[in-house]
Amino acid sequence: MVNISIEIHTSFCWLMYNFKLLLTCLPSKLL
């Protein structure tokens, strides 16, 4: 059970990191 929660947490952090990266990259491409 602990392993699964850690996996979910890391994947969520990775997702949020990519989302922030996307948010910072998109405006510069639009401009």
C-alpha atoms as an extended CHARMM CRD file, in Angstrom:
* protein
*
        31  EXT
         1         1  MET       CA              0.0000000000        0.0000000000        0.0000000000  PROA      1               0.0000000000
         2         2  VAL       CA              2.8060000000        2.4120000000        0.8600000000  PROA      2               0.0000000000
         3         3  ASN       CA              4.5980000000        1.7460000000       -2.4180000000  PROA      3               0.0000000000
         4         4  ILE       CA              1.4990000000        2.6150000000       -4.4170000000  PROA      4               0.0000000000
         5         5  SER       CA              0.9740000000        5.9100000000       -2.5790000000  PROA      5               0.0000000000
         6         6  ILE       CA              4.6020000000        6.8830000000       -3.1590000000  PROA      6               0.0000000000
         7         7  GLU       CA              4.2580000000        6.0450000000       -6.8360000000  PROA      7               0.0000000000
         8         8  ILE       CA              1.1090000000        8.1550000000       -7.1060000000  PROA      8               0.0000000000
         9         9  HSD       CA              2.8000000000       11.0200000000       -5.2800000000  PROA      9               0.0000000000
        10        10  THR       CA              5.8540000000       11.0150000000       -7.5470000000  PROA      10              0.0000000000
        11        11  SER       CA              3.7670000000       10.7630000000      -10.7040000000  PROA      11              0.0000000000
        12        12  PHE       CA              1.5940000000       13.6140000000       -9.4590000000  PROA      12              0.0000000000
        13        13  CYS       CA              4.6330000000       15.7830000000       -8.7680000000  PROA      13              0.0000000000
        14        14  TRP       CA              5.9990000000       14.9490000000      -12.2140000000  PROA      14              0.0000000000
        15        15  LEU       CA              2.6490000000       15.8500000000      -13.7530000000  PROA      15              0.0000000000
        16        16  MET       CA              2.5130000000       19.1730000000      -11.9170000000  PROA      16              0.0000000000
        17        17  TYR       CA              6.0850000000       19.9130000000      -12.9580000000  PROA      17              0.0000000000
        18        18  ASN       CA              5.2720000000       19.2720000000      -16.6150000000  PROA      18              0.0000000000
        19        19  PHE       CA              2.1200000000       21.3410000000      -16.3170000000  PROA      19              0.0000000000
        20        20  LYS       CA              4.0760000000       24.3090000000      -14.9380000000  PROA      20              0.0000000000
        21        21  LEU       CA              6.6220000000       23.8830000000      -17.7050000000  PROA      21              0.0000000000
        22        22  LEU       CA              3.8350000000       23.8510000000      -20.2720000000  PROA      22              0.0000000000
        23        23  LEU       CA              2.3120000000       26.9910000000      -18.7480000000  PROA      23              0.0000000000
        24        24  THR       CA              5.6120000000       28.8350000000      -18.9840000000  PROA      24              0.0000000000
        25        25  CYS       CA              6.3920000000       27.6310000000      -22.5080000000  PROA      25              0.0000000000
        26        26  LEU       CA              2.9800000000       28.2010000000      -24.0780000000  PROA      26              0.0000000000
        27        27  PRO       CA              2.7500000000       32.0140000000      -23.6120000000  PROA      27              0.0000000000
        28        28  SER       CA              6.1700000000       32.5270000000      -25.1970000000  PROA      28              0.0000000000
        29        29  LYS       CA              5.1220000000       30.4500000000      -28.2090000000  PROA      29              0.0000000000
        30        30  LEU       CA              1.8660000000       32.3560000000      -28.5400000000  PROA      30              0.0000000000
        31        31  LEU       CA              3.5570000000       35.7500000000      -28.4630000000  PROA      31              0.0000000000
